[in-house]
Amino acid sequence: MLFPSGFEIVLKGAGNFLADWWWVFTPPVLLFLLQDMWLLYMRWKYFLSQEFILLEIRLPQIVERTPKAMEQVFAGLHGIWDEIKITDRYFKGTIPDKVSCELISINGESHFIIRLPAKFKNLVEAHVWAQYPDAEISEVEDYVDNIPVGIPDREYEAWGTEFMLSKQDAYPIRTYPYFEETVEERRLDPLSAFLEVMGSVGEGEQIWLQIIVEPTLDDTWKKQGEELVAKLTGKRAKAKARGMGQMLSEELSGLPANVVRGATIGLGEGAAQQQRMGPSEPPSLMMHLSPGERAVVEAIEENIAKLGFITGIRVLYIARREVYNSATIAAIFGAIRQFNTLNLNGFRPDKRTLPKRFYVLQKQRQFFRKRRLLRFYRMRWPSLARFVFNTEELATIFHFPGQMVAQAPLVSRIESKRKEPPSTLPRV
């Protein structure tokens, strides 16, 4: 006998139950499956119907702007947020609009690209020119079309990964204020290390950094940050609103205890006063925190006070096999880790995009994941792991380098500054 007799009876009973009542639970299951299939079809149809453009931002030789200017640009991009009606979601497949900010290096020359729906072109141009009046914005062809679709292949090798945060979203990464100094000569640019890595690649090599952002629809991430602050400081979490039914149930369940407390209320004035006042509020631990712990709490509160974006970050290194250099991968990780801090937050690669070593079918799984990552990059598809960044964090990892980096030849620049025509020029 394969199973014990008692277990066979249970299996037989379950089989009889399924045979008799399958018509009850099967329709809801099928309904949920059909709903997911319908939403997937409508969203894919809506995605393919959208028109996207790529804007390249070229800068003058000298940029007298800090990443604070780019933070204002991202604050303006939050205006693409729009509430989606439930009818549009199910019958049109409408999904939230996204913007892809991309920093790429082709044969050692870096370019700043913003891919966005065509309907937001004027919005992006207005906010970029408001902070960078001398910038040149032009519509360009998609650079990913210059790379074969089926790589890795005999001619090209590729490596890539997606990044995720090491802690909760409320913990900020190391942002640009940590790099700033009052003296210009001491001021560091957060992107200088990454731009140097991009400028070090040679002919036949490319590095692509993609940051896909989507405005947050609500303040859920902010409330989670407030709960984290309350936990770190020892404050009591705010009580949730209770309904009339819940309040009545609590009163009835506590009736015997109230009777007992009423009978013994005369045992002491102190006890009676404590009962009238209720349980005492535990004191805050803020005064007992160390300077480092207090700095963490303050950083979290500053982080959740700004506008947030649902963010996904991925990076790709593509090169011809004869010039492919695995040391470039270590250089990319080194440039990314400068934003990490041990007491706050930092980047780490998503293991779902990197197969484990000494694993079954490692080469086959690595080949499949590289192609999937490249396909997601081409489509600007959301990352597997997404997190919430505020405008300051986004401006740290994507901004136009300032004066100390502007003179470097590794960034595409405007050779000559365009002037407005004189007002006295006669019009034809």
KOLSE-700227 format. One record per residue (C-alpha): residue in one letter; chain; x, y, z. Coordinates in steps of 0.02 Angstrom, whole numbers, plus 50000, padded with zeros to 5 digits. Example, Ala and Ser with C-alpha at 12.3 -4.5 7.8 and 13.67 -1.06 7.14 Angstrom:
residues 2
<r:A | c:A | X:50615 | Y:49775 | Z:50390>
<r:S | c:A | X:50684 | Y:49947 | Z:50357>
***
This chain:
residues 428
<r:M | c:A | X:50000 | Y:50000 | Z:50000>
<r:L | c:A | X:50075 | Y:50167 | Z:49944>
<r:F | c:A | X:49988 | Y:50278 | Z:50075>
<r:P | c:A | X:49918 | Y:50240 | Z:50249>
<r:S | c:A | X:49737 | Y:50191 | Z:50253>
<r:G | c:A | X:49685 | Y:50350 | Z:50344>
<r:F | c:A | X:49771 | Y:50459 | Z:50215>
<r:E | c:A | X:49685 | Y:50367 | Z:50073>
<r:I | c:A | X:49517 | Y:50403 | Z:50154>
<r:V | c:A | X:49560 | Y:50588 | Z:50162>
<r:L | c:A | X:49612 | Y:50590 | Z:49979>
<r:K | c:A | X:49454 | Y:50500 | Z:49928>
<r:G | c:A | X:49346 | Y:50622 | Z:50026>
<r:A | c:A | X:49435 | Y:50771 | Z:49947>
<r:G | c:A | X:49411 | Y:50695 | Z:49775>
<r:N | c:A | X:49226 | Y:50668 | Z:49805>
<r:F | c:A | X:49208 | Y:50847 | Z:49868>
<r:L | c:A | X:49293 | Y:50917 | Z:49713>
<r:A | c:A | X:49186 | Y:50808 | Z:49600>
<r:D | c:A | X:49026 | Y:50869 | Z:49683>
<r:W | c:A | X:49066 | Y:51054 | Z:49707>
<r:W | c:A | X:49185 | Y:51098 | Z:49565>
<r:W | c:A | X:49051 | Y:51207 | Z:49485>
<r:V | c:A | X:49053 | Y:51323 | Z:49639>
<r:F | c:A | X:49237 | Y:51373 | Z:49648>
<r:T | c:A | X:49289 | Y:51350 | Z:49466>
<r:P | c:A | X:49200 | Y:51506 | Z:49395>
<r:P | c:A | X:49284 | Y:51628 | Z:49519>
<r:V | c:A | X:49455 | Y:51555 | Z:49480>
<r:L | c:A | X:49425 | Y:51567 | Z:49294>
<r:L | c:A | X:49359 | Y:51744 | Z:49316>
<r:F | c:A | X:49519 | Y:51800 | Z:49401>
<r:L | c:A | X:49625 | Y:51718 | Z:49266>
<r:L | c:A | X:49524 | Y:51797 | Z:49127>
<r:Q | c:A | X:49536 | Y:51966 | Z:49213>
<r:D | c:A | X:49726 | Y:51956 | Z:49220>
<r:M | c:A | X:49737 | Y:51900 | Z:49039>
<r:W | c:A | X:49621 | Y:52040 | Z:48985>
<r:L | c:A | X:49721 | Y:52173 | Z:49080>
<r:L | c:A | X:49884 | Y:52107 | Z:49008>
<r:Y | c:A | X:49815 | Y:52114 | Z:48831>
<r:M | c:A | X:49740 | Y:52289 | Z:48850>
<r:R | c:A | X:49898 | Y:52359 | Z:48933>
<r:W | c:A | X:50008 | Y:52287 | Z:48798>
<r:K | c:A | X:49894 | Y:52359 | Z:48665>
<r:Y | c:A | X:49897 | Y:52529 | Z:48751>
<r:F | c:A | X:50086 | Y:52523 | Z:48767>
<r:L | c:A | X:50110 | Y:52487 | Z:48582>
<r:S | c:A | X:49992 | Y:52629 | Z:48534>
<r:Q | c:A | X:50096 | Y:52760 | Z:48626>
<r:E | c:A | X:50219 | Y:52871 | Z:48534>
<r:F | c:A | X:50388 | Y:52891 | Z:48618>
<r:I | c:A | X:50532 | Y:53007 | Z:48577>
<r:L | c:A | X:50712 | Y:53023 | Z:48632>
<r:L | c:A | X:50782 | Y:53192 | Z:48679>
<r:E | c:A | X:50969 | Y:53219 | Z:48694>
<r:I | c:A | X:51026 | Y:53360 | Z:48807>
<r:R | c:A | X:51192 | Y:53437 | Z:48758>
<r:L | c:A | X:51275 | Y:53562 | Z:48873>
<r:P | c:A | X:51392 | Y:53709 | Z:48848>
<r:Q | c:A | X:51576 | Y:53695 | Z:48892>
<r:I | c:A | X:51548 | Y:53771 | Z:49064>
<r:V | c:A | X:51395 | Y:53732 | Z:49171>
<r:E | c:A | X:51379 | Y:53841 | Z:49326>
<r:R | c:A | X:51241 | Y:53736 | Z:49401>
<r:T | c:A | X:51237 | Y:53611 | Z:49544>
<r:P | c:A | X:51129 | Y:53453 | Z:49551>
<r:K | c:A | X:51002 | Y:53561 | Z:49642>
<r:A | c:A | X:50946 | Y:53624 | Z:49472>
<r:M | c:A | X:50913 | Y:53447 | Z:49413>
<r:E | c:A | X:50811 | Y:53417 | Z:49570>
<r:Q | c:A | X:50695 | Y:53556 | Z:49514>
<r:V | c:A | X:50682 | Y:53473 | Z:49343>
<r:F | c:A | X:50626 | Y:53310 | Z:49423>
<r:A | c:A | X:50502 | Y:53405 | Z:49531>
<r:G | c:A | X:50428 | Y:53474 | Z:49370>
<r:L | c:A | X:50423 | Y:53299 | Z:49292>
<r:H | c:A | X:50310 | Y:53245 | Z:49434>
<r:G | c:A | X:50176 | Y:53340 | Z:49338>
<r:I | c:A | X:50153 | Y:53193 | Z:49219>
<r:W | c:A | X:50055 | Y:53108 | Z:49357>
<r:D | c:A | X:49872 | Y:53084 | Z:49316>
<r:E | c:A | X:49736 | Y:52987 | Z:49404>
<r:I | c:A | X:49677 | Y:52838 | Z:49301>
<r:K | c:A | X:49491 | Y:52801 | Z:49298>
<r:I | c:A | X:49439 | Y:52622 | Z:49327>
<r:T | c:A | X:49349 | Y:52618 | Z:49160>
<r:D | c:A | X:49507 | Y:52673 | Z:49068>
<r:R | c:A | X:49608 | Y:52544 | Z:49161>
<r:Y | c:A | X:49497 | Y:52398 | Z:49110>
<r:F | c:A | X:49433 | Y:52452 | Z:48939>
<r:K | c:A | X:49581 | Y:52553 | Z:48873>
<r:G | c:A | X:49724 | Y:52471 | Z:48967>
<r:T | c:A | X:49787 | Y:52640 | Z:49027>
<r:I | c:A | X:49945 | Y:52629 | Z:49133>
<r:P | c:A | X:50041 | Y:52767 | Z:49222>
<r:D | c:A | X:50160 | Y:52866 | Z:49111>
<r:K | c:A | X:50346 | Y:52839 | Z:49135>
<r:V | c:A | X:50504 | Y:52932 | Z:49089>
<r:S | c:A | X:50671 | Y:52847 | Z:49058>
<r:C | c:A | X:50827 | Y:52949 | Z:49100>
<r:E | c:A | X:50977 | Y:52869 | Z:49018>
<r:L | c:A | X:51163 | Y:52904 | Z:49030>
<r:I | c:A | X:51256 | Y:52811 | Z:48894>
<r:S | c:A | X:51434 | Y:52798 | Z:48831>
<r:I | c:A | X:51467 | Y:52747 | Z:48651>
<r:N | c:A | X:51650 | Y:52722 | Z:48609>
<r:G | c:A | X:51698 | Y:52828 | Z:48759>
<r:E | c:A | X:51584 | Y:52978 | Z:48724>
<r:S | c:A | X:51444 | Y:53007 | Z:48850>
<r:H | c:A | X:51269 | Y:53066 | Z:48809>
<r:F | c:A | X:51121 | Y:53118 | Z:48915>
<r:I | c:A | X:50958 | Y:53048 | Z:48846>
<r:I | c:A | X:50778 | Y:53066 | Z:48907>
<r:R | c:A | X:50648 | Y:52950 | Z:48831>
<r:L | c:A | X:50469 | Y:53003 | Z:48859>
<r:P | c:A | X:50295 | Y:53001 | Z:48783>
<r:A | c:A | X:50287 | Y:53127 | Z:48641>
<r:K | c:A | X:50143 | Y:53219 | Z:48725>
<r:F | c:A | X:50261 | Y:53276 | Z:48865>
<r:K | c:A | X:50396 | Y:53347 | Z:48753>
<r:N | c:A | X:50352 | Y:53529 | Z:48789>
<r:L | c:A | X:50344 | Y:53495 | Z:48976>
<r:V | c:A | X:50518 | Y:53419 | Z:48982>
<r:E | c:A | X:50595 | Y:53552 | Z:48872>
<r:A | c:A | X:50518 | Y:53692 | Z:48975>
<r:H | c:A | X:50585 | Y:53625 | Z:49141>
<r:V | c:A | X:50759 | Y:53586 | Z:49071>
<r:W | c:A | X:50777 | Y:53757 | Z:48991>
<r:A | c:A | X:50713 | Y:53840 | Z:49149>
<r:Q | c:A | X:50862 | Y:53772 | Z:49245>
<r:Y | c:A | X:50988 | Y:53757 | Z:49102>
<r:P | c:A | X:50952 | Y:53901 | Z:48982>
<r:D | c:A | X:51106 | Y:53865 | Z:48875>
<r:A | c:A | X:51067 | Y:53681 | Z:48849>
<r:E | c:A | X:51031 | Y:53615 | Z:48675>
<r:I | c:A | X:50889 | Y:53489 | Z:48663>
<r:S | c:A | X:50868 | Y:53388 | Z:48505>
<r:E | c:A | X:50765 | Y:53237 | Z:48455>
<r:V | c:A | X:50876 | Y:53088 | Z:48410>
<r:E | c:A | X:50857 | Y:52911 | Z:48346>
<r:D | c:A | X:50855 | Y:52767 | Z:48469>
<r:Y | c:A | X:51034 | Y:52709 | Z:48496>
<r:V | c:A | X:50982 | Y:52533 | Z:48546>
<r:D | c:A | X:50936 | Y:52499 | Z:48365>
<r:N | c:A | X:51122 | Y:52504 | Z:48321>
<r:I | c:A | X:51152 | Y:52346 | Z:48422>
<r:P | c:A | X:51096 | Y:52174 | Z:48358>
<r:V | c:A | X:50943 | Y:52103 | Z:48444>
<r:G | c:A | X:51011 | Y:51929 | Z:48474>
<r:I | c:A | X:51163 | Y:51970 | Z:48579>
<r:P | c:A | X:51263 | Y:51893 | Z:48660>
<r:D | c:A | X:51319 | Y:51812 | Z:48499>
<r:R | c:A | X:51481 | Y:51772 | Z:48409>
<r:E | c:A | X:51518 | Y:51955 | Z:48379>
<r:Y | c:A | X:51457 | Y:52040 | Z:48539>
<r:E | c:A | X:51469 | Y:52001 | Z:48724>
<r:A | c:A | X:51358 | Y:52082 | Z:48854>
<r:W | c:A | X:51339 | Y:52098 | Z:49041>
<r:G | c:A | X:51206 | Y:52185 | Z:49143>
<r:T | c:A | X:51107 | Y:52191 | Z:49302>
<r:E | c:A | X:50968 | Y:52283 | Z:49391>
<r:F | c:A | X:50993 | Y:52369 | Z:49557>
<r:M | c:A | X:50891 | Y:52363 | Z:49716>
<r:L | c:A | X:50908 | Y:52448 | Z:49885>
<r:S | c:A | X:50990 | Y:52364 | Z:50034>
<r:K | c:A | X:50861 | Y:52437 | Z:50156>
<r:Q | c:A | X:50686 | Y:52509 | Z:50154>
<r:D | c:A | X:50643 | Y:52649 | Z:50034>
<r:A | c:A | X:50633 | Y:52778 | Z:50173>
<r:Y | c:A | X:50820 | Y:52764 | Z:50205>
<r:P | c:A | X:50906 | Y:52884 | Z:50083>
<r:I | c:A | X:51064 | Y:52848 | Z:49985>
<r:R | c:A | X:51214 | Y:52964 | Z:49992>
<r:T | c:A | X:51150 | Y:53117 | Z:49898>
<r:Y | c:A | X:51237 | Y:53266 | Z:49821>
<r:P | c:A | X:51239 | Y:53378 | Z:49978>
<r:Y | c:A | X:51371 | Y:53259 | Z:50049>
<r:F | c:A | X:51483 | Y:53299 | Z:49900>
<r:E | c:A | X:51462 | Y:53488 | Z:49904>
<r:E | c:A | X:51584 | Y:53615 | Z:49976>
<r:T | c:A | X:51576 | Y:53803 | Z:49993>
<r:V | c:A | X:51736 | Y:53820 | Z:49891>
<r:E | c:A | X:51718 | Y:53775 | Z:49707>
<r:E | c:A | X:51889 | Y:53691 | Z:49698>
<r:R | c:A | X:51839 | Y:53570 | Z:49837>
<r:R | c:A | X:51668 | Y:53531 | Z:49766>
<r:L | c:A | X:51646 | Y:53353 | Z:49703>
<r:D | c:A | X:51522 | Y:53295 | Z:49573>
<r:P | c:A | X:51430 | Y:53133 | Z:49618>
<r:L | c:A | X:51435 | Y:53079 | Z:49435>
<r:S | c:A | X:51619 | Y:53113 | Z:49406>
<r:A | c:A | X:51674 | Y:52935 | Z:49446>
<r:F | c:A | X:51540 | Y:52858 | Z:49336>
<r:L | c:A | X:51579 | Y:52977 | Z:49193>
<r:E | c:A | X:51763 | Y:52932 | Z:49207>
<r:V | c:A | X:51719 | Y:52748 | Z:49192>
<r:M | c:A | X:51612 | Y:52786 | Z:49040>
<r:G | c:A | X:51752 | Y:52890 | Z:48963>
<r:S | c:A | X:51879 | Y:52751 | Z:48988>
<r:V | c:A | X:51797 | Y:52628 | Z:48868>
<r:G | c:A | X:51865 | Y:52622 | Z:48692>
<r:E | c:A | X:51808 | Y:52586 | Z:48516>
<r:G | c:A | X:51677 | Y:52449 | Z:48507>
<r:E | c:A | X:51623 | Y:52465 | Z:48690>
<r:Q | c:A | X:51463 | Y:52539 | Z:48761>
<r:I | c:A | X:51393 | Y:52569 | Z:48935>
<r:W | c:A | X:51208 | Y:52603 | Z:48959>
<r:L | c:A | X:51132 | Y:52666 | Z:49122>
<r:Q | c:A | X:50942 | Y:52672 | Z:49125>
<r:I | c:A | X:50834 | Y:52753 | Z:49261>
<r:I | c:A | X:50647 | Y:52729 | Z:49235>
<r:V | c:A | X:50542 | Y:52844 | Z:49345>
<r:E | c:A | X:50355 | Y:52851 | Z:49376>
<r:P | c:A | X:50272 | Y:52978 | Z:49494>
<r:T | c:A | X:50200 | Y:52901 | Z:49651>
<r:L | c:A | X:50011 | Y:52897 | Z:49650>
<r:D | c:A | X:49990 | Y:52919 | Z:49838>
<r:D | c:A | X:50088 | Y:52949 | Z:49998>
<r:T | c:A | X:50095 | Y:52767 | Z:50053>
<r:W | c:A | X:50285 | Y:52768 | Z:50051>
<r:K | c:A | X:50284 | Y:52925 | Z:50158>
<r:K | c:A | X:50171 | Y:52843 | Z:50288>
<r:Q | c:A | X:50287 | Y:52692 | Z:50292>
<r:G | c:A | X:50432 | Y:52811 | Z:50325>
<r:E | c:A | X:50336 | Y:52893 | Z:50467>
<r:E | c:A | X:50303 | Y:52723 | Z:50544>
<r:L | c:A | X:50489 | Y:52685 | Z:50531>
<r:V | c:A | X:50532 | Y:52848 | Z:50618>
<r:A | c:A | X:50406 | Y:52809 | Z:50756>
<r:K | c:A | X:50485 | Y:52638 | Z:50779>
<r:L | c:A | X:50662 | Y:52709 | Z:50789>
<r:T | c:A | X:50613 | Y:52845 | Z:50912>
<r:G | c:A | X:50500 | Y:52735 | Z:51019>
<r:K | c:A | X:50341 | Y:52830 | Z:50983>
<r:R | c:A | X:50173 | Y:52744 | Z:50985>
<r:A | c:A | X:50101 | Y:52716 | Z:50812>
<r:K | c:A | X:49945 | Y:52814 | Z:50770>
<r:A | c:A | X:49786 | Y:52717 | Z:50803>
<r:K | c:A | X:49686 | Y:52676 | Z:50650>
<r:A | c:A | X:49507 | Y:52738 | Z:50632>
<r:R | c:A | X:49382 | Y:52617 | Z:50705>
<r:G | c:A | X:49210 | Y:52584 | Z:50639>
<r:M | c:A | X:49049 | Y:52586 | Z:50742>
<r:G | c:A | X:49038 | Y:52397 | Z:50740>
<r:Q | c:A | X:49214 | Y:52376 | Z:50804>
<r:M | c:A | X:49188 | Y:52504 | Z:50943>
<r:L | c:A | X:49027 | Y:52417 | Z:51000>
<r:S | c:A | X:49114 | Y:52248 | Z:50998>
<r:E | c:A | X:49257 | Y:52314 | Z:51104>
<r:E | c:A | X:49136 | Y:52391 | Z:51231>
<r:L | c:A | X:49037 | Y:52230 | Z:51249>
<r:S | c:A | X:49192 | Y:52122 | Z:51262>
<r:G | c:A | X:49262 | Y:52236 | Z:51398>
<r:L | c:A | X:49100 | Y:52246 | Z:51500>
<r:P | c:A | X:49148 | Y:52117 | Z:51635>
<r:A | c:A | X:49315 | Y:52202 | Z:51663>
<r:N | c:A | X:49231 | Y:52372 | Z:51677>
<r:V | c:A | X:49113 | Y:52304 | Z:51810>
<r:V | c:A | X:49259 | Y:52239 | Z:51913>
<r:R | c:A | X:49355 | Y:52403 | Z:51895>
<r:G | c:A | X:49199 | Y:52499 | Z:51948>
<r:A | c:A | X:49183 | Y:52394 | Z:52106>
<r:T | c:A | X:49363 | Y:52426 | Z:52158>
<r:I | c:A | X:49375 | Y:52608 | Z:52105>
<r:G | c:A | X:49377 | Y:52668 | Z:52285>
<r:L | c:A | X:49539 | Y:52577 | Z:52327>
<r:G | c:A | X:49641 | Y:52730 | Z:52294>
<r:E | c:A | X:49632 | Y:52902 | Z:52216>
<r:G | c:A | X:49790 | Y:52868 | Z:52117>
<r:A | c:A | X:49718 | Y:52712 | Z:52038>
<r:A | c:A | X:49557 | Y:52803 | Z:51996>
<r:Q | c:A | X:49650 | Y:52947 | Z:51917>
<r:Q | c:A | X:49755 | Y:52827 | Z:51814>
<r:Q | c:A | X:49597 | Y:52741 | Z:51753>
<r:R | c:A | X:49520 | Y:52908 | Z:51703>
<r:M | c:A | X:49677 | Y:52964 | Z:51612>
<r:G | c:A | X:49706 | Y:52797 | Z:51528>
<r:P | c:A | X:49876 | Y:52716 | Z:51495>
<r:S | c:A | X:50021 | Y:52837 | Z:51502>
<r:E | c:A | X:50107 | Y:52882 | Z:51338>
<r:P | c:A | X:50282 | Y:52807 | Z:51330>
<r:P | c:A | X:50417 | Y:52940 | Z:51320>
<r:S | c:A | X:50508 | Y:52967 | Z:51156>
<r:L | c:A | X:50682 | Y:52893 | Z:51141>
<r:M | c:A | X:50743 | Y:53039 | Z:51035>
<r:M | c:A | X:50839 | Y:53115 | Z:51181>
<r:H | c:A | X:50924 | Y:52949 | Z:51217>
<r:L | c:A | X:50982 | Y:52916 | Z:51039>
<r:S | c:A | X:51165 | Y:52928 | Z:50994>
<r:P | c:A | X:51219 | Y:53064 | Z:50870>
<r:G | c:A | X:51228 | Y:52934 | Z:50732>
<r:E | c:A | X:51054 | Y:52866 | Z:50768>
<r:R | c:A | X:50983 | Y:53042 | Z:50777>
<r:A | c:A | X:51062 | Y:53082 | Z:50608>
<r:V | c:A | X:50978 | Y:52928 | Z:50533>
<r:V | c:A | X:50807 | Y:52983 | Z:50596>
<r:E | c:A | X:50833 | Y:53159 | Z:50530>
<r:A | c:A | X:50889 | Y:53091 | Z:50360>
<r:I | c:A | X:50733 | Y:52983 | Z:50346>
<r:E | c:A | X:50619 | Y:53130 | Z:50390>
<r:E | c:A | X:50704 | Y:53240 | Z:50259>
<r:N | c:A | X:50693 | Y:53101 | Z:50131>
<r:I | c:A | X:50505 | Y:53072 | Z:50146>
<r:A | c:A | X:50468 | Y:53259 | Z:50143>
<r:K | c:A | X:50502 | Y:53274 | Z:49956>
<r:L | c:A | X:50410 | Y:53213 | Z:49802>
<r:G | c:A | X:50434 | Y:53029 | Z:49764>
<r:F | c:A | X:50454 | Y:52925 | Z:49606>
<r:I | c:A | X:50438 | Y:52738 | Z:49583>
<r:T | c:A | X:50611 | Y:52701 | Z:49514>
<r:G | c:A | X:50699 | Y:52559 | Z:49426>
<r:I | c:A | X:50883 | Y:52559 | Z:49380>
<r:R | c:A | X:50979 | Y:52443 | Z:49263>
<r:V | c:A | X:51150 | Y:52450 | Z:49182>
<r:L | c:A | X:51221 | Y:52361 | Z:49030>
<r:Y | c:A | X:51398 | Y:52340 | Z:48965>
<r:I | c:A | X:51406 | Y:52287 | Z:48782>
<r:A | c:A | X:51565 | Y:52263 | Z:48682>
<r:R | c:A | X:51638 | Y:52168 | Z:48538>
<r:R | c:A | X:51717 | Y:52007 | Z:48596>
<r:E | c:A | X:51893 | Y:52059 | Z:48545>
<r:V | c:A | X:51886 | Y:52214 | Z:48657>
<r:Y | c:A | X:51772 | Y:52151 | Z:48796>
<r:N | c:A | X:51851 | Y:52189 | Z:48965>
<r:S | c:A | X:51779 | Y:52110 | Z:49123>
<r:A | c:A | X:51871 | Y:52240 | Z:49229>
<r:T | c:A | X:51744 | Y:52369 | Z:49168>
<r:I | c:A | X:51611 | Y:52277 | Z:49269>
<r:A | c:A | X:51710 | Y:52303 | Z:49430>
<r:A | c:A | X:51734 | Y:52487 | Z:49384>
<r:I | c:A | X:51546 | Y:52508 | Z:49362>
<r:F | c:A | X:51511 | Y:52432 | Z:49533>
<r:G | c:A | X:51644 | Y:52543 | Z:49610>
<r:A | c:A | X:51564 | Y:52699 | Z:49537>
<r:I | c:A | X:51392 | Y:52645 | Z:49598>
<r:R | c:A | X:51451 | Y:52607 | Z:49774>
<r:Q | c:A | X:51501 | Y:52787 | Z:49807>
<r:F | c:A | X:51316 | Y:52820 | Z:49840>
<r:N | c:A | X:51310 | Y:52685 | Z:49975>
<r:T | c:A | X:51319 | Y:52715 | Z:50162>
<r:L | c:A | X:51319 | Y:52583 | Z:50298>
<r:N | c:A | X:51203 | Y:52676 | Z:50415>
<r:L | c:A | X:51076 | Y:52729 | Z:50283>
<r:N | c:A | X:51049 | Y:52648 | Z:50113>
<r:G | c:A | X:51140 | Y:52588 | Z:49960>
<r:F | c:A | X:51131 | Y:52493 | Z:49797>
<r:R | c:A | X:51155 | Y:52307 | Z:49773>
<r:P | c:A | X:51128 | Y:52200 | Z:49618>
<r:D | c:A | X:50967 | Y:52104 | Z:49601>
<r:K | c:A | X:51009 | Y:51919 | Z:49612>
<r:R | c:A | X:50867 | Y:51879 | Z:49493>
<r:T | c:A | X:50968 | Y:51960 | Z:49353>
<r:L | c:A | X:51132 | Y:51876 | Z:49400>
<r:P | c:A | X:51138 | Y:51685 | Z:49405>
<r:K | c:A | X:51226 | Y:51604 | Z:49552>
<r:R | c:A | X:51398 | Y:51533 | Z:49529>
<r:F | c:A | X:51427 | Y:51345 | Z:49532>
<r:Y | c:A | X:51246 | Y:51315 | Z:49490>
<r:V | c:A | X:51162 | Y:51193 | Z:49373>
<r:L | c:A | X:51157 | Y:51256 | Z:49192>
<r:Q | c:A | X:51245 | Y:51417 | Z:49240>
<r:K | c:A | X:51297 | Y:51464 | Z:49062>
<r:Q | c:A | X:51124 | Y:51433 | Z:48991>
<r:R | c:A | X:51039 | Y:51531 | Z:49129>
<r:Q | c:A | X:51164 | Y:51673 | Z:49112>
<r:F | c:A | X:51135 | Y:51680 | Z:48924>
<r:F | c:A | X:50946 | Y:51686 | Z:48948>
<r:R | c:A | X:50954 | Y:51824 | Z:49080>
<r:K | c:A | X:51070 | Y:51932 | Z:48975>
<r:R | c:A | X:50950 | Y:51925 | Z:48828>
<r:R | c:A | X:50800 | Y:51959 | Z:48940>
<r:L | c:A | X:50887 | Y:52108 | Z:49018>
<r:L | c:A | X:50931 | Y:52179 | Z:48847>
<r:R | c:A | X:50753 | Y:52154 | Z:48787>
<r:F | c:A | X:50683 | Y:52244 | Z:48940>
<r:Y | c:A | X:50806 | Y:52385 | Z:48913>
<r:R | c:A | X:50754 | Y:52407 | Z:48731>
<r:M | c:A | X:50570 | Y:52413 | Z:48780>
<r:R | c:A | X:50605 | Y:52523 | Z:48934>
<r:W | c:A | X:50508 | Y:52395 | Z:49034>
<r:P | c:A | X:50498 | Y:52420 | Z:49224>
<r:S | c:A | X:50629 | Y:52331 | Z:49326>
<r:L | c:A | X:50595 | Y:52172 | Z:49424>
<r:A | c:A | X:50636 | Y:52264 | Z:49586>
<r:R | c:A | X:50572 | Y:52443 | Z:49601>
<r:F | c:A | X:50588 | Y:52564 | Z:49743>
<r:V | c:A | X:50542 | Y:52744 | Z:49785>
<r:F | c:A | X:50668 | Y:52884 | Z:49761>
<r:N | c:A | X:50636 | Y:53066 | Z:49797>
<r:T | c:A | X:50690 | Y:53209 | Z:49685>
<r:E | c:A | X:50854 | Y:53235 | Z:49778>
<r:E | c:A | X:50907 | Y:53053 | Z:49757>
<r:L | c:A | X:50863 | Y:53054 | Z:49572>
<r:A | c:A | X:50958 | Y:53217 | Z:49544>
<r:T | c:A | X:51110 | Y:53137 | Z:49627>
<r:I | c:A | X:51123 | Y:52992 | Z:49505>
<r:F | c:A | X:51063 | Y:53087 | Z:49350>
<r:H | c:A | X:51112 | Y:53268 | Z:49325>
<r:F | c:A | X:51215 | Y:53372 | Z:49206>
<r:P | c:A | X:51393 | Y:53390 | Z:49273>
<r:G | c:A | X:51448 | Y:53559 | Z:49337>
<r:Q | c:A | X:51598 | Y:53667 | Z:49302>
<r:M | c:A | X:51728 | Y:53549 | Z:49378>
<r:V | c:A | X:51678 | Y:53409 | Z:49259>
<r:A | c:A | X:51622 | Y:53515 | Z:49112>
<r:Q | c:A | X:51796 | Y:53536 | Z:49040>
<r:A | c:A | X:51823 | Y:53348 | Z:49026>
<r:P | c:A | X:51814 | Y:53286 | Z:48845>
<r:L | c:A | X:51710 | Y:53133 | Z:48889>
<r:V | c:A | X:51540 | Y:53221 | Z:48886>
<r:S | c:A | X:51454 | Y:53276 | Z:48727>
<r:R | c:A | X:51456 | Y:53467 | Z:48728>
<r:I | c:A | X:51399 | Y:53614 | Z:48624>
<r:E | c:A | X:51548 | Y:53683 | Z:48528>
<r:S | c:A | X:51479 | Y:53859 | Z:48516>
<r:K | c:A | X:51343 | Y:53950 | Z:48611>
<r:R | c:A | X:51194 | Y:54009 | Z:48511>
<r:K | c:A | X:51142 | Y:54190 | Z:48529>
<r:E | c:A | X:50971 | Y:54266 | Z:48509>
<r:P | c:A | X:50951 | Y:54381 | Z:48357>
<r:P | c:A | X:50961 | Y:54568 | Z:48397>
<r:S | c:A | X:50795 | Y:54653 | Z:48428>
<r:T | c:A | X:50837 | Y:54785 | Z:48295>
<r:L | c:A | X:50849 | Y:54654 | Z:48157>
<r:P | c:A | X:50713 | Y:54692 | Z:48027>
<r:R | c:A | X:50583 | Y:54557 | Z:48004>
<r:V | c:A | X:50535 | Y:54494 | Z:47832>
***
